[in-house]
């Protein structure tokens, strides 16, 4: 058994390496990864690199366009937009990542229960997910964040509920395929607990579609998080958030349109880099496209 | 086939009830006091208590849930808004057509532009046309539609003064919202069309069709596209759901009095009855559209049609 386990681990590792190698051939995916990592560094180092504090008002420089002192210009209170965009990224990007992780974790629990037990358990869970999914995506998050109230953690919760059904379905579908394999039967025959069969044999063999979905999911969640802040739910001012900044800029759209440019550009760049990575990952995991 | 449609329509009843129960239950946790919203914050505590009693808000949860379900689904009485005091049914009937027209026309534009773009990209795989289409598509899925909407307003309304920035009226008021709403759809449809066309185009029957001397246009539209259509329809379906959500924000930006602005304003003013009924109605509309998508599968693929028909006779697992 020990031998089998170690062999299983070994092959998992080399599979992982093949995927990384495939990914490194893909120039666009690498570009996406580089952009995303750079952006993550910029955002995490915001207190060090941002030229001003995000709350610092400068009444002598109100609604200025780009200049040497204020690279992205200033808003109506004289706050430096570059600094605000950097700090806002901390909220937007982490909300995207954490809500996706939470959705993946909960989706994994639900999906593996449905996929392992099958039968009526599966039926009940799937019909319940049907009902949840008949509320169009953003609407569910809007209703949830209305109930939970605004704020960072609550927005993450409201967003993650949205991602659970998709992840659960993906894992369930993969697990149904895996379930009939000999190694599952083998592990059951040597009296592995259900939890162990699911956690260490079935999930590792059916997780790859979830990973692709999660990469793309972060991009989607970032857009949804900023949508929620845009309509006044989500993160509240004066904390900066890309969607909230865009929403705020609407008042000044005639006099100072530059306020609406940079926060949106930040969202678009982040989402683009994640989509490039997701595309690359999907191709790398698809054996038909392997070089 | 008809049996299948009836089964699906019947299944929508528990779905609608389920959505109603979920939304109603969620709303009871909402920190919001009906009496305070209706009477204003100056009202005395006794007045508020009397109103709560008369509205049945002090009843146990299951009694309120039962009342809500019978009112909504049996008497079709959706109640009144707490904030505007308007009858919810009238405001929904007034607003639904706008949202529906906007959503459907946006979806139509997405389909009419996105699928041809994907076909062009697939035919010219690896060439300039492909790269241009895919670069456009990548931009399309990455740019959030509410930001695009703001940019369009800046360009066409503020700078060029060509189109109205907000409100409703003639056709010109719907141009910017439709453009802002359709780029995501165009992009995801173009990407899906390209990849499923590429899979089909290498098949033997395409080579056969070409060898028979079928015109290239017919090979692409009749032989290839028809077989590549299933995943494309799936994307259309999932995109419709996103569009219903995304339209809510676009409506807010352009101040279009549709379902989206109704629900979002209600959420912000804690006007719970409007949020409840609005969400249920949108969920029902969405379920209808998913049914149409499933029927489209059957129309496109005879194998799926046969599967649907056999479902009436014997239970197919995981159907």
Interface residues (C-beta under 8 A of the other chain):
Chain A: X122 X127 X128 X130 X131 X132 X134 X135 X136 X137 X138 X139 X142 X143 X144 X146 X147 X149 X176 X219 X223 X226 X227 X230 X231 X232 X233 X243 X246 X249 X250 X253 X254 X257 X260 X261 X263 X264 X267 X268 X269 X271 X272 X275 X276
Chain B: X14 X15 X18 X19 X22 X23 X26 X27 X29 X30 X31 X138 X139 X141 X142 X143 X144 X146 X147 X150 X151 X153 X154 X158 X165 X241 X242 X244 X245 X246 X248 X249 X252 X253 X263 X264 X267 X268 X270 X275 X279 X282 X283 X286 X287 X290 X318
